[in-house]
Amino acid sequence: MPVRGVLQRIHLVTVLQEKAKENRLLDIADRSNDMQLHENEVIEMMRLAMWCLQIDSTRRPKMSTVVKVLEGSQNVETNIEYSFTFLPPQEQENADNLCASAPPSAWLLSGSR
């Protein structure tokens, strides 16, 4: 988003995290198409995405569970933590002043094998 000649970086996962904490997920849904007709399904898919984004890899669903949720035979976990971005300890203190965070590295996200 250009703001008077300055390019502002936006990390979508950080925006998702902020909107989830504010209980305003529909703010990031596309309002120009049929998304409005399917608001409940849109929110459910966002919650599924957040479940998959948990920093703690043991809290993420297995792919078979994701498929079951997409098929409608299982519900999304309701006890989701909204901390799916990683900030190094020195940046954690200044988190309120950040407009975006750098995406976490792959080794951090993948968890133990």
N, C-alpha and C positions, 0 to 999 in steps of 0.2 A: 504494500500500500504506500504509494508515494505521499509524503506529507511535506509540502513546501520544499521539494527537491531532496528530501531525506528519505532514503529507503528504509522502511521499518520491517524487520524480520518478524514473521508470525509463525509460531510452531503450533500446528493444528491440534496436537495432542494436549498442549498446554491450554489452548482455548477450550477444548472438550473438558478438561479437568476443572477449569474455572466455572464453566457453565453448569457442570454436574453439581459442584459444591453449592451453587446458587439455585439449584433446582430449576434451571432455565435452558434445558437441552434444546427445546424447539427454536431457540434464538439462532442456532447454527444450521437449522434445516432450510433447504431451498424452498422458498415460499412461492416461486413462480410456476410450479407444476403440481402434479397430483399428490405431492407430499402432504399437503394440508388435509386431504381426504383420508390419509392413513397415518395420522399423528401417533396413535398408539403403537403401530408397528414400527414406525421410525424410531420412537423412543426405545422400544424393545431391542432393536438392532444396535442402537447406540450403547445400550447397557451391555449387550453381548460383546461389543467391541471393547468396552471398558473392562469387562471381565477378562478378556484376552490380554489386556495391557497391564495387568497387575505386575508390579515390580517383583514381588515374591513369586517366583516361578511355580511354587507348589500350590498357589492359590488360583492359577490359571486352569481353564477347562481343557480336557483332552479334546482332540479333534473329533472323536466320535461323539462327544457331548455337544460340541458346536453343531455338528450335523443334526443331532436330535433336536436342538433348539430351532434350527432353521426349518426342520420338517414339522415343527409344532408339537412334538411328542414330549418335550421337556421344557421347563421354564428356566429363565436366566437366574443365576444366583442373585439373591437380594442383598447379601452382605458384602458389598463391593467397597474396597478402599479407593478413594479418589486421588491416590498419590501414585500416578503411573509415569511420572517424569523423574529423572534422577538429577539431583544437583549435588555437586561436590560440597563437602562440609563448609568450605570457606564461602561458597555462594548461597548456602542455605539461609544464612543470617540475613542476606539482602534479598531474599526471594520476593518480598512484597514490592520491591522497587523494580523488578524485572518485567519487561513486557513479553518476553519469550525466553524459553530455555533451549539450549542445544539438545538435539535428540540424543538419547542415551546410546552408548556403543553396543554393538551386537553381542559382545561377550557378556555384558551385564544383563541384557534382556533374555538371553537364551537359557540361563540357569544351568544347573548341573546336569550332566548327561549320565 
